[in-house]
Amino acid sequence: MDFELQWLLWALPLAFALGWVASRWDVRQSQRDLQGSQKVYYKGLNLLLNEQHDKAIDAFIEAVQQDPDTSDLHFALGNLFRRRGEYERAVRVHQHLLGRADLPRAERDRAQHALAQDFMKAGLFDRAEQGYTALAGTAFDTEARLALLDLHERARDWSAALEVGQQLETSGAGSFASRIAHYWCEIALEADAAHQGEAADAAVAKARESAPRDARPLVLAGERAAAHGDHAAALVAWNQLMSVRPTAFNLVAKRYAASASAAGLTSSALERLRALYEQSPTMDLLETIASLETDPTARAHRLLGHLREHPSLAAAQAVLGAIATTPGSSTDAAPGAVTAVRDAVRRAARPLHRYRCAACGFEAEHYFWQCPGCLGWDTYPPQRLEDL
C-alpha cells in the first residue's frame, strides 16, 4: 500500500503538469491559426481595395478553409462572388451558412437576406420573393419590403405592390403616398382595359385620396372624364391640376383646350391659360392659347413675342407656321421659302421636343410617369428639354 500511495503522490503532479503543457500548446496553436487566418483575411481586403478581385477571392477561400466556423469570412466571400456576377457560387456560400445549426439567429437572418439578394441579382425573382418574404419581422424587414416592392413593380403586379407600399407607409419607413397613388392609377388603367368602369372609378378615387396634390391622379381623372364625353368634369380635374401642379399642366394643355371648346367654355379657359402662361411660359401653353384664339394676326404676334423673350427652335418653328397662315403676310415674295425654312427648323428642333429623366438621363418623345430606364417614379420633369 505504501508503494502504491507513493506512486500516486508522484503521478498526480505529473498529470497536472502534462495537462497544463497540453493546454498551453492548444492555446498557442489556436492563436497561431487565428493569426494566420486574420493575415489571410486582411490580405484579401487589401487585394479587394486594389481592385484585384480574382486574387481577393483566392485569399478569402484560403481564410475560410483555415477558419471554417467564422461567418464573417463566408459573408465577405459570398458578397464578393455576387459583385463578380458569380451568383451560383454566392448562393452556395450563403446556403452553406443557412445550413449550419450553430448559426445565431441574427447571423441566420443576415444569411437569408444575402441569399435573397443573390437570387435577385441572378434574375430568379420567384426565389428572391420567397427569400425576402421570409425576412418579415426581422431586422431586415424594411429592406426586404423595399426589395419586394421593386420585384412587384418589375412584374407589374400592382395589387401586390400596393399591399407592400401600404405596409411600408404604416410602418413609418417613409412616405410612399405618391407611389401608392401611381399603383392605384395603374390598377385603374387595367380596369379600363378590361371594361370595368366602376372598378376604374374607384381606383382613381383611391389614387386622389392617397395623394391629393399629385399630378397623375388629376391627369387621369380628366382624361377619363373627357373620354366619356364629360368635358365639364375633365375641366374641373384639370383646373385643380393647374392650381396644385402648374408645371405638370403642360401634359394636358392641348386636351384642356379641346375639352374647353367642346364644353363651350373657351373664354374662361383662355383666361386661365393666359394667367398660367404669365407665371410659367412654355411652348405647350403658348400653342394651346394660340389654338383657342380666333385672330391669326394676334396669334402670330403672341408667338413672335415669345420668340423674342424665350428664343428657341420650337418657338421659331411656330412663328414661321403662323406667318405662313396669316393673310397678307410677305411670303408671296418668295414662294415656298418660309415652308422650307420651317421644315429645316422643325428637323433641328426635334431633339428638343423630348422629355429627359432627371435621374438617369433617359430621353423619350412621350412623357412617362415611371422611367423605362431606371424605373423611378416621377423622375421626368413635365416640361420638354427646350423649356427647362
C-alpha positions in Angstrom: 0.0 0.0 0.0 2.8 2.4 0.9 4.4 1.7 -2.6 1.1 2.5 -4.5 0.5 5.6 -2.4 4.0 6.8 -3.2 3.4 6.4 -6.9 0.1 8.1 -6.7 1.6 11.1 -5.0 4.2 11.3 -7.8 1.6 10.7 -10.6 -0.8 13.5 -9.6 1.6 16.4 -10.0 2.9 14.8 -13.2 -0.5 14.5 -14.7 -1.3 18.1 -13.8 1.9 19.3 -15.4 1.2 17.4 -18.6 -2.3 18.8 -18.8 -1.1 22.3 -18.3 1.5 21.9 -21.0 -1.1 20.4 -23.4 -3.5 23.3 -22.8 -0.8 25.9 -23.4 0.1 24.1 -26.6 -3.5 24.1 -27.8 -3.9 27.8 -26.9 -0.8 28.7 -28.8 -1.8 26.6 -31.7 -5.2 28.2 -31.9 -3.7 31.6 -31.6 -1.3 30.8 -34.5 -4.2 29.6 -36.6 -6.3 32.7 -35.7 -3.4 35.0 -36.6 -2.8 33.1 -39.8 -6.5 33.4 -40.9 -6.5 37.1 -39.9 -3.5 37.7 -42.0 -5.1 36.0 -45.0 -8.3 37.9 -44.4 -6.5 41.3 -44.3 -4.6 40.2 -47.4 -7.9 39.6 -49.1 -9.2 43.0 -48.1 -6.1 44.7 -49.4 -6.5 42.9 -52.7 -10.1 43.9 -52.8 -9.3 47.5 -52.2 -6.8 47.4 -55.0 -9.5 46.0 -57.4 -7.7 42.6 -57.7 -10.9 40.6 -57.3 -9.6 37.3 -58.5 -6.7 37.2 -56.0 -9.0 38.5 -53.3 -11.4 35.6 -53.9 -8.5 33.2 -53.6 -7.4 34.8 -50.3 -10.9 34.6 -48.8 -11.2 31.0 -49.9 -7.9 30.2 -48.1 -9.1 32.1 -45.0 -12.4 30.2 -44.9 -10.5 26.9 -45.2 -8.3 27.9 -42.2 -11.2 29.1 -40.1 -14.4 27.4 -41.5 -16.5 28.5 -38.5 -16.2 32.2 -39.0 -19.3 33.5 -40.6 -17.9 36.9 -41.5 -15.4 35.3 -43.8 -18.3 33.5 -45.6 -20.3 36.7 -45.9 -17.3 38.5 -47.4 -16.7 35.7 -49.8 -20.3 35.4 -50.8 -20.7 39.1 -51.3 -17.6 39.2 -53.5 -18.9 36.4 -55.6 -22.2 38.4 -56.1 -20.3 41.5 -57.1 -18.3 39.5 -59.6 -21.5 38.1 -61.1 -20.8 34.6 -59.9 -24.3 34.2 -58.5 -24.3 30.4 -58.3 -21.2 30.4 -56.1 -22.6 33.2 -53.9 -25.8 31.1 -53.5 -23.8 28.1 -52.4 -21.8 30.1 -49.8 -24.9 31.6 -48.3 -26.9 28.4 -48.4 -23.9 26.7 -46.6 -24.3 29.4 -43.8 -28.0 28.7 -43.5 -27.3 25.0 -43.2 -25.2 25.5 -40.1 -27.1 24.5 -36.9 -24.9 26.6 -34.7 -25.5 29.9 -36.5 -27.1 32.6 -34.3 -30.5 34.0 -35.2 -29.1 37.4 -36.2 -26.5 35.8 -38.5 -29.1 33.4 -40.0 -31.3 36.4 -40.9 -28.3 38.1 -42.4 -27.5 35.0 -44.5 -31.2 34.8 -45.6 -31.0 38.4 -46.7 -27.8 37.8 -48.6 -29.3 34.7 -50.3 -32.3 36.7 -51.4 -30.0 39.3 -52.9 -28.2 36.6 -54.8 -31.4 35.3 -56.3 -32.5 38.9 -57.1 -29.2 39.6 -59.0 -29.4 36.3 -60.7 -32.9 37.1 -62.1 -34.5 34.3 -60.1 -37.4 36.5 -58.9 -39.6 33.8 -57.6 -36.9 32.5 -55.2 -35.9 36.1 -54.4 -39.5 36.9 -53.4 -39.6 33.8 -51.2 -36.4 34.8 -49.5 -37.5 38.4 -48.9 -40.9 37.3 -47.6 -39.1 35.0 -45.1 -37.5 38.1 -43.6 -40.7 39.6 -42.3 -40.4 40.7 -38.7 -36.6 40.5 -38.7 -34.0 43.3 -38.6 -34.1 43.2 -42.4 -37.9 43.7 -42.6 -37.8 47.2 -44.2 -35.1 46.3 -46.7 -36.9 43.2 -47.6 -40.2 45.0 -48.2 -38.4 47.6 -50.4 -36.9 44.8 -52.4 -40.4 43.2 -52.7 -41.8 46.5 -53.9 -39.2 46.6 -56.7 -40.0 43.0 -57.6 -43.7 43.6 -57.9 -43.1 46.7 -60.0 -40.9 44.8 -62.4 -43.7 42.1 -62.6 -46.3 44.9 -63.0 -48.2 43.2 -60.1 -49.8 46.4 -59.0 -52.1 44.9 -56.4 -49.1 43.2 -54.6 -47.1 46.4 -54.9 -50.0 48.3 -53.4 -50.1 46.0 -50.4 -46.4 46.2 -49.7 -46.4 50.0 -50.2 -49.2 50.4 -47.7 -47.3 48.2 -45.2 -44.2 50.4 -45.6 -46.4 53.6 -45.2 -47.9 52.4 -42.0 -44.6 51.1 -40.6 -43.0 54.6 -40.7 -40.4 53.6 -43.2 -41.0 56.8 -45.1 -43.7 58.4 -47.3 -45.0 56.1 -50.0 -48.1 58.1 -50.8 -47.0 59.1 -54.3 -46.1 55.5 -55.3 -49.3 54.2 -53.8 -51.2 56.7 -56.0 -49.3 55.5 -59.1 -50.3 51.9 -58.2 -54.0 52.9 -58.0 -53.6 54.7 -61.4 -52.1 51.6 -63.0 -54.9 49.5 -61.5 -57.4 51.9 -62.9 -55.9 51.7 -66.4 -56.0 47.9 -66.2 -59.7 48.0 -65.2 -60.5 50.4 -68.1 -58.7 48.0 -70.5 -61.0 45.2 -69.1 -64.1 47.4 -69.5 -64.6 47.6 -65.7 -65.6 51.2 -65.4 -66.8 51.1 -61.8 -63.6 49.5 -60.7 -61.6 52.1 -62.6 -63.6 54.9 -61.0 -62.9 53.5 -57.5 -59.2 53.1 -58.2 -58.9 56.7 -59.5 -60.8 57.9 -56.3 -58.3 56.0 -54.2 -55.4 57.5 -56.1 -56.7 61.0 -55.5 -57.3 60.2 -51.8 -53.8 58.8 -51.4 -52.0 61.8 -52.9 -54.4 64.8 -53.3 -51.7 67.1 -54.6 -50.0 64.7 -57.0 -50.3 65.3 -60.7 -51.1 61.8 -62.1 -54.4 61.1 -60.4 -55.7 64.5 -61.6 -54.4 64.0 -65.1 -56.0 60.5 -65.3 -59.3 61.7 -63.8 -59.6 64.4 -66.5 -58.6 62.0 -69.3 -61.2 59.5 -68.3 -63.9 62.2 -68.0 -63.1 63.6 -71.4 -63.0 60.1 -72.9 -66.6 59.6 -71.6 -67.7 62.9 -73.1 -68.0 64.7 -69.7 -65.8 67.6 -70.6 -67.0 69.8 -67.7 -65.8 67.2 -65.2 -62.5 67.0 -67.2 -62.0 70.7 -66.9 -62.7 70.6 -63.1 -60.0 68.0 -62.6 -57.5 69.8 -64.8 -58.3 73.2 -63.3 -57.3 71.6 -59.9 -54.1 70.3 -61.6 -53.4 73.8 -62.8 -53.6 75.0 -59.2 -51.6 72.3 -57.3 -49.1 71.3 -60.0 -48.9 74.1 -62.6 -45.8 72.7 -64.3 -47.5 69.4 -64.9 -50.4 71.1 -66.6 -48.3 71.2 -69.8 -49.0 67.5 -70.1 -52.7 68.1 -70.7 -52.8 71.7 -72.1 -53.9 70.7 -75.6 -56.5 68.3 -74.3 -57.7 71.0 -71.9 -58.3 73.3 -74.9 -60.2 70.6 -76.7 -62.5 70.0 -73.7 -63.0 73.7 -73.2 -64.1 74.1 -76.8 -66.4 71.1 -76.5 -67.9 72.4 -73.3 -68.4 75.9 -74.7 -66.0 77.4 -72.1 -63.4 78.8 -74.4 -63.2 82.3 -72.9 -62.8 81.2 -69.3 -60.2 78.6 -70.4 -58.3 81.3 -72.3 -58.2 83.5 -69.2 -56.8 80.7 -67.1 -54.3 79.7 -69.7 -53.0 83.3 -70.1 -52.6 83.7 -66.3 -50.7 80.4 -66.1 -48.5 81.4 -69.1 -47.5 84.6 -67.3 -46.3 82.5 -64.3 -44.6 79.8 -66.4 -44.2 80.5 -70.1 -43.8 77.3 -72.1 -44.4 76.4 -75.7 -47.1 73.9 -74.8 -49.1 76.6 -73.1 -48.4 79.1 -75.9 -49.5 76.7 -78.6 -52.7 75.9 -76.6 -53.5 79.6 -76.2 -52.9 80.2 -79.9 -55.2 77.3 -80.8 -58.1 79.0 -78.9 -57.5 82.5 -80.4 -59.5 83.3 -83.5 -57.4 86.2 -84.8 -54.5 84.9 -86.8 -52.6 88.2 -86.6 -52.9 88.2 -82.8 -51.7 84.6 -82.7 -48.6 85.5 -84.8 -47.8 88.5 -82.6 -48.1 86.4 -79.5 -45.8 83.7 -80.9 -43.3 86.4 -82.0 -43.3 87.9 -78.6 -42.5 84.5 -77.0 -39.6 84.0 -79.5 -38.1 87.3 -78.5 -38.4 86.7 -74.8 -37.6 82.9 -74.9 -35.7 82.2 -78.1 -35.8 78.5 -79.1 -36.1 76.5 -82.3 -39.6 75.4 -81.4 -40.7 79.0 -81.0 -39.1 79.9 -84.3 -40.9 77.0 -86.0 -44.2 78.1 -84.5 -43.7 81.7 -85.7 -42.9 80.5 -89.2 -46.0 78.4 -89.2 -48.1 81.4 -88.1 -46.6 83.7 -90.7 -47.4 81.1 -93.4 -51.0 81.0 -92.4 -51.5 84.7 -91.8 -53.4 86.6 -94.5 -51.4 89.4 -96.1 -48.1 88.1 -95.0 -45.0 88.7 -97.1 -44.5 85.1 -98.0 -45.8 85.8 -101.5 -42.4 87.5 -102.4 -40.6 84.2 -102.1 -43.0 81.3 -102.7 -42.0 78.2 -100.6 -39.2 79.9 -98.8 -41.0 80.1 -95.4 -42.1 76.5 -95.8 -38.5 75.3 -96.5 -37.1 77.3 -93.5 -39.9 76.0 -91.3 -39.2 72.4 -92.3 -35.4 72.8 -91.6 -36.2 74.4 -88.2 -38.6 71.6 -87.4 -35.9 68.9 -88.1 -33.4 70.8 -86.0 -35.8 71.3 -83.1 -37.0 67.7 -83.0 -34.4 66.5 -80.3 -35.5 69.4 -78.1 -39.1 68.2 -78.1 -38.2 65.3 -75.8 -38.6 64.7 -72.1 -35.5 63.7 -70.1 -35.4 61.7 -66.9 -33.7 63.7 -64.2 -32.4 60.5 -62.5 -30.7 58.6 -65.4 -31.0 60.9 -68.4 -33.3 58.6 -70.5 -34.9 60.7 -73.2 -38.3 60.0 -74.8 -40.7 61.8 -77.1 -43.6 60.8 -74.8 -43.9 61.6 -71.1 -43.6 58.6 -68.7 -44.7 58.5 -65.1 -42.2 55.7 -64.5 -38.9 56.0 -66.3 -38.3 53.0 -68.6 -34.6 53.3 -67.9 -34.2 53.5 -64.2 -37.8 52.6 -63.2 -38.0 55.7 -61.0 -41.4 57.3 -60.4 -42.0 61.0 -61.3 -38.3 61.4 -62.4 -39.4 63.2 -65.6 -39.8 66.9 -65.3 -43.2 67.7 -67.0 -41.5 70.1 -69.4 -39.7 69.4 -72.7 -36.0 70.0 -72.9 -36.4 73.3 -74.7 -38.4 74.7 -71.7 -36.1 73.6 -69.0 
